[in-house]
């Protein structure tokens, strides 16, 4: 059973420049634009913005 493309996997890359990434899924119908989430960066040991990377 194939996954549909309504909820594709995306990479969230740190805007702090550490290169740390999270992988998650998003709903394209609700969030058609690029996502920006504030998450923990263990390299810096603080919360920073993570932007969707394609």
C-alpha positions as CSV (number, residue, x, y, z in Angstrom):
1,X,0.0,0.0,0.0
2,X,1.6,3.2,-1.2
3,X,1.6,6.4,0.8
4,X,-0.3,9.3,-0.8
5,X,1.3,12.7,-1.4
6,X,-1.1,14.6,0.8
7,X,1.2,14.1,3.8
8,X,4.8,14.0,2.3
9,X,8.0,13.7,4.4
10,X,9.8,17.0,4.8
11,X,13.2,18.0,6.3
12,X,13.3,20.8,8.8
13,X,16.8,22.4,8.8
14,X,18.1,24.6,11.5
15,X,18.4,28.3,10.6
16,X,21.3,28.7,13.0
17,X,23.6,27.1,10.5
18,X,24.5,24.0,12.5
19,X,23.2,21.6,9.9
20,X,20.9,19.8,12.3
21,X,17.7,18.5,10.8
22,X,14.4,17.0,11.9
23,X,12.3,14.8,9.6
24,X,8.5,15.0,9.8
25,X,5.3,14.9,7.7
26,X,3.0,17.8,6.9
27,X,-0.4,18.1,5.4
28,X,-0.2,19.9,2.1
29,X,-3.9,20.9,2.2
30,X,-3.5,22.8,5.5
31,X,0.1,24.0,5.0
32,X,0.8,24.6,1.3
33,X,3.7,27.0,2.0
34,X,7.0,26.2,3.6
35,X,6.8,25.4,7.3
36,X,8.8,27.2,10.0
37,X,8.8,25.6,13.5
38,X,10.6,26.6,16.6
39,X,12.4,23.4,17.9
40,X,15.4,22.4,20.0
41,X,18.8,22.4,18.3
42,X,21.1,20.0,20.4
43,X,24.2,21.4,18.8
44,X,23.5,24.9,20.1
45,X,21.5,23.6,23.1
46,X,18.8,26.1,22.6
47,X,15.5,26.6,20.6
48,X,15.8,28.1,17.2
49,X,13.6,28.3,14.0
50,X,13.7,25.3,11.7
51,X,12.7,25.9,8.1
52,X,11.4,23.4,5.6
53,X,14.1,22.3,3.2
54,X,13.4,20.8,-0.2
